[in-house]
Amino acid sequence: MRKIATALFAGVVALSALGTVAYAENPMVGGAAMYADKNIVENAVNSKDHTTLVAAVKAAGLVETLQGAGPFTVFAPTNAAFEALPAGTVDTLLKPENKEQLTKVLTCHVIGAKAMAADVMKMVKDDGGAHKVKTAGGCELTLKDEGGKVTVTDENGNVANVTIADVEQSNGVIHVVDKVLLPKM
């Protein structure tokens, strides 16, 4: 009986050791924990650095889309990125009559695939230093590797730096960027 109990105990210890596989934690964003089992919208609403983005997503009617199955890669501009736009731009875009233009701007930050930073770096390398990608909004972004960090250039030549990469979501990934990407106007 003692041998059976010892063997069972050893088996439980072995199984529990298997159950403690270490998973990489998501980085904090805007002072909030980001959870890989929550979708893009569920996580974004908790970031104090993305209140403007969340307000814009709501105004554009994109909440349901970004809560969908995906997969999505979102280049998520911070509040500071929106504040760097010319004075009055955000207020103008948030007006109901400008919903179509706001939607175009926001969907130019979304790719219909999950691309972690390592995936992006490989695509950039395979393409000789720059990888072009179409967004959900029809914009073309150019992804590059600048000293081991991803940069994103919009159709107007504006360059956004990925400041926090690989924030996993249940329906994709978020990469925080320091500029708003704009479609060709």
For each residue, the residues with C-beta under 8 A, 3 or more apart:
1: 4 5
2: 5 6
3: 6 7
4: 1 7 8
5: 1 2 8 9
6: 2 3 9 10
7: 3 4 10 11
8: 4 5 11 12
9: 5 6 12 13
10: 6 7 13 14
11: 7 8 14 15
12: 8 9 15 16
13: 9 10 16 17
14: 10 11 17 18
15: 11 12 18 19
16: 12 13 19 20
17: 13 14 20
18: 14 15 21
19: 15 16
20: 16 17
21: 18
22:
23:
24:
25:
26: 33 34 35 36 166 167 168
27: 34 164 166 167
28: 31 32 33 34
29: 32 34 43 47 49 50 164 167 174 176
30: 46 47 48 49 50 78
31: 28 47 48 49
32: 28 29 43 46 47 48
33: 26 28 46
34: 26 27 28 29 38 43 46 47 167 168 169 174
35: 26 38 42 43
36: 26 168 169 170
37: 170
38: 34 35 42 43 169 170
39: 42 43 66 67 68 70 169 170 171
40: 43 44 66 67 70 72 74 169 171 172 174
41: 44 45 54 57 63 66 67
42: 35 38 39 45 46 67
43: 29 32 34 35 38 39 40 46 47 167 169 174
44: 40 41 47 50 53 54 57 76 174
45: 41 42 54
46: 30 32 33 34 42 43
47: 29 30 31 32 34 43 44 50 51
48: 30 31 32 51
49: 29 30 31 78 79 80 176
50: 29 30 44 47 53 54 76 78 79
51: 47 48 54 55 79
52: 55 56 77 79 82 83 90
53: 44 50 56 57 76 77 78 79 82
54: 41 44 45 50 51 57 58
55: 51 52 58 59 94
56: 52 53 59 60 82 90 93 94 102 105 106
57: 41 44 53 54 60 62 63 66 106
58: 54 55 61 62 63
59: 55 56 93 94 96 99 102
60: 56 57 99 102 103 106
61: 58 64 99 103
62: 57 58 65 66 103 106 107
63: 41 57 58 66 67
64: 61 67 68
65: 62 68
66: 39 40 41 57 62 63 72 74 110 171
67: 39 40 41 42 63 64 171
68: 39 64 65 171
69: 171
70: 39 40 112 114 169 171 172
71: 112 113 114 171 172 173
72: 40 66 110 111 112 113 114 136 169 171 172 173
73: 110 111 113 114 115 172 173 174 175
74: 40 66 109 110 111 172 173 174 175
75: 109 110 141 152 160 162 175 177 181
76: 44 50 53 109 174 175 176 177
77: 52 53 81 82 109 160 177 178 179 180 181
78: 30 49 50 53 81 82 163 176 177 178
79: 49 50 51 52 53 82 83
80: 49 83 84 178
81: 77 78 84 85 160 177 178 179 180
82: 52 53 56 77 78 79 85 90 180
83: 52 79 80 90
84: 80 81 179 180
85: 81 82 89 90 180
86: 89
87:
88: 91 92
89: 85 86 92 93
90: 52 56 82 83 85 93 94
91: 88 94 95
92: 88 89 95 98
93: 56 59 89 90 98 101 102 105
94: 55 56 59 90 91 98 102
95: 91 92 98
96: 59 99
97:
98: 92 93 94 95 101 102
99: 59 60 61 96 102 103
100: 103 104
101: 93 98 104 105
102: 56 59 60 93 94 98 99 105 106
103: 60 61 62 99 100 106 107 137
104: 100 101 107 108 137 138 183
105: 56 93 101 102 108 109 137 180 181 182 183
106: 56 57 60 62 102 103 109 110 137
107: 62 103 104 110 135 136 137 138 139
108: 104 105 135 136 137 138 139 141 154 181 182 183
109: 74 75 76 77 105 106 135 137 177 181
110: 66 72 73 74 75 106 107 135 136 137
111: 72 73 74 115 133 134 135 136 141
112: 70 71 72 136
113: 71 72 73
114: 70 71 72 73 172 173
115: 73 111 119 120 123 173
116: 119 120 165 166 173
117: 120 121 150 162 165 166 175
118: 121 122
119: 115 116 122 123
120: 115 116 117 123 124 131 143 145 150
121: 117 118 124 125 145 150
122: 118 119 125 126
123: 115 119 120 126 127 131 143
124: 120 121 127 129 130 131 143 144 145 150
125: 121 122 128 129 145
126: 122 123 131
127: 123 124 130 131 132
128: 125
129: 124 125 144 145
130: 124 127 142 143 144
131: 120 123 124 126 127 142 143 144
132: 127 140 141 142 143
133: 111 140 141 142 143
134: 111 138 139 140
135: 107 108 109 110 111 138 139 140 141
136: 72 107 108 110 111 112
137: 103 104 105 106 107 108 109 110 183
138: 104 107 108 134 135 183
139: 107 108 134 135 154 155 181 183 184
140: 132 133 134 135 155
141: 75 108 111 132 133 135 152 153 154 155 181
142: 130 131 132 133 152 153
143: 120 123 124 130 131 132 133 150 151 152 153
144: 124 129 130 131 150 151 153
145: 120 121 124 125 129 148 149 150 151
146: 149 150 151 161
147:
148: 145
149: 145 146 161 162 165
150: 117 120 121 124 143 144 145 146 161 162 165 175
151: 143 144 145 146 159 160 161 162
152: 75 141 142 143 159 160 162 177 181
153: 141 142 143 144 157 158 159 160
154: 108 139 141 157 158 160 181 182 183
155: 139 140 141 182 183 184
156: 182 184 185
157: 153 154
158: 153 154 179 180 181 182
159: 151 152 153 179
160: 75 77 81 151 152 153 154 177 178 179 180 181
161: 146 149 150 151 177 178 179
162: 75 117 149 150 151 152 165 175 176 177
163: 78 176 177 178
164: 27 29 167 175 176
165: 116 117 149 150 162 175 176
166: 26 27 116 117 173 175
167: 26 27 29 34 43 164 173 174 175 176
168: 26 34 36 173
169: 34 36 38 39 40 43 70 72 172 173 174
170: 36 37 38 39
171: 39 40 66 67 68 69 70 71 72
172: 40 70 71 72 73 74 114 169
173: 71 72 73 74 114 115 116 166 167 168 169
174: 29 34 40 43 44 73 74 76 167 169
175: 73 74 75 76 117 150 162 164 165 166 167
176: 29 49 76 78 162 163 164 165 167
177: 75 76 77 78 81 109 152 160 161 162 163 181
178: 77 78 80 81 160 161 163
179: 77 81 84 158 159 160 161
180: 77 81 82 84 85 105 158 160
181: 75 77 105 108 109 139 141 152 154 158 160 177
182: 105 108 154 155 156 158 185
183: 104 105 108 137 138 139 154 155
184: 139 155 156
185: 156 182
